């Protein structure tokens, strides 16, 4: 597994590994642990520096811990992007709650 490292010229070394997971999440699901339940998430990339999440329903997500504050992601927000360069946040897991009343189609890309 490759991690990102700063080069001497302060540029980021490119990653060659990534993970992608696509799944459906039933309404009423609370704090769904993506790393535990999705085989292809956090498989090649254990610490994501960049993540996009797409959904066709309104969901809430928590990053890294199910005790963190929730972030609302709507279908019009898709793709919702988390970028280490802009946020300074490394992502090790995502917890998803779907209270939309419909099954949510979720796509997560990590690198």
N, C-alpha and C positions, 0 to 999 in steps of 0.2 A: 504494500500500500504506500502510495506516495503522499507526502505532505508538502505543503507550499513553503518555500524558504525565500527570504530576501537575498538577492544577489548583491555584490559589493557596490554596484551602481544604483542601488535602492530600487531596482525593478523586481517584480515578482517572477520567480521561476515557474514556468507553466506546469500544470498538472496533466497527467495522462490518464488518471483514473476518474471515473464518475459513477454515479448510481442514478437509476431512474425507476420509479415505481408508479404504477397506475392501478387504482382499485376503487371499489364502491364502498361507501360508508353509510350504513342505515341511519335513518333519523332516530334520535334518542340515544345515540352512542355518545358517551361522555369520556373525555380524556383517553381516547384511543391512542395507544402507544405504538407509534409507527415503527420504531426500530425493532421492537419485539415481534410485531405482527406481520411486517412486510419483509419478505426474504431479500428483496433487491434494494432495500434502503439501508444505508450505513453498512454495506457489505464491502465495497471497495474503498469507500471514503468514510473513515471513522470520525473525522472532524471536518465538517463542511465549511468552506470559506464563502461559498456562493450557493444559494438555493432559490429555486422558483417553485411556487405552488399555484396550481390551477384548480378551479372548482366551478361547478355549474349551479351551486347552491350557496347560501350564506352559511359559513362555518366560523368557528373560532379556533385559533391555534395558540398553543403555549410552546415556547422554545426552551429546550434543555431540561425543564423540570415541570411536572404537572402542578407545582405550587406557584409558578410564575403567573403574572397577569396575562389575561387572554387578549389576543389581537383578532379583530374581526376581519374576515376576508370574504368579499362578495364576488359573485360571478363577474360583475363589472370591474372589479379590481384585478381580475386574472389577466396576465400572470402577476402575482404578487412576488416581488423580488427582494431578497436579502443578500446584500453584498458586503463582505468584510471590509473592503476598501472604504466604503461609505459609513458603515455602522460600527466597525471594530468588534463585531460579534462572531464568535465561532459557534456553530450549531452542531450539537451532538445527538439531538433527538427532537421530535415534534409530537405533541399531544393534540389531538383533534376532537372537537365536540361538534356534533351535528344536531341542532335543534330546529332545522328548517321546515320539518314536516314532510320532506321528500328525501329519497336516497341521493347522496351527493357523489358525483364522479370526481375523483381526486387524482391529480398528476403531480408528482414531486420529482424535481431534478436536482441533484446534488453534485458539487465538485469542490 
